[in-house]
Amino acid sequence: IDLDLVLENVKDLNSLVGEGVCEVEHTARGARLRRPEPVPLMLYQDGLVVGQGSFRPYQHPATQQCLQDIMDGYFPSELQPLYPDGV
């Protein structure tokens, strides 16, 4: 696992979806600006945690797929159902 590539691609993906850009949220009284809630990615020596999920070792197939998606320059496919426009 090339963690330097993972970190570089996470930075690129963040800028792709407009990191720090506000969205318009419609309310009952009009609208307001809000920042999208980020999904944390915690990398450890022996595994990772995505969002509020549990720790996953690097040997786990789902973890390997998540990292491969990022190393290939894509958002992790496991997040697509929750965030169809990216995270």
N, C-alpha and C positions, 0 to 999 in steps of 0.2 A: 504494500500500500504506500503510495507516494503522498504523504501528508502535506508536503509543500504544494503539490499540484491541487490537492483537495482544497487547501486554504486559498490558493490563487483563484480557483474556479468559483468558490463560494463568493469571493469578493466580486468577481465578474458577474455572477448571477444576481447578486444584490444590486449592483449598479444597473443591470438590465431591467429590473422591475421598478427602478426609481427609488432606491434607498433614500429615506428622508423626505420623500414627497408625500404631501397630504392628499387624502381623498375626500370627496364631498359625501357627507352622510346626511340623508334626509331624515328629518324629525317631524313630529306632529305640528310643530310651530314654524317650520321652515327647513333650514339646513345648517350644517356646521362642518368645519374642517376637522379631520381626525387622521392621525398617523396609523397606518396598518400595524397590527401587532406582529412582531417578528417571531419566527420559530427558531428557538435556540438550538444550536448544534454543539454539543460538548464532546471534544475529542480527548480520550485518555490513552495511556500507554497500551492498554489491552482491550479497548473497546470504545463505544460511544453511546451517547444519549441524544435522541432527537425529540425536540419539543418537551412535553411533560411525560414522555414514555419512560420505560425502564431501561436499565443498563443492558447493552447488547455487546457481547464479545465479537471481536473482528472475525472469528472463525464461523460465526453464524451466517447461513446463506442469505438471509434478509439484510444483514449488515453489509455483506460483501456486495450485494446488488445495489444498495443505497450508495456506497462509496464508488462503485463502478459508474453509476449514473452521474455522480458529481465529477469524477475524473474524466468522463466523456463530455462534460460541459453542459449537462442537463440537470434540471431539478430532479430530486429523487422521485421515482415513479410512485412510491408509496404515499406521497403527499398529494398526488394529482386529484384524487376524489375530494379532498378537503379544500384544496387551493387550485382550482382549474386555471387561474390566471398567473400562477406563480406565487412564491412566498417572499 
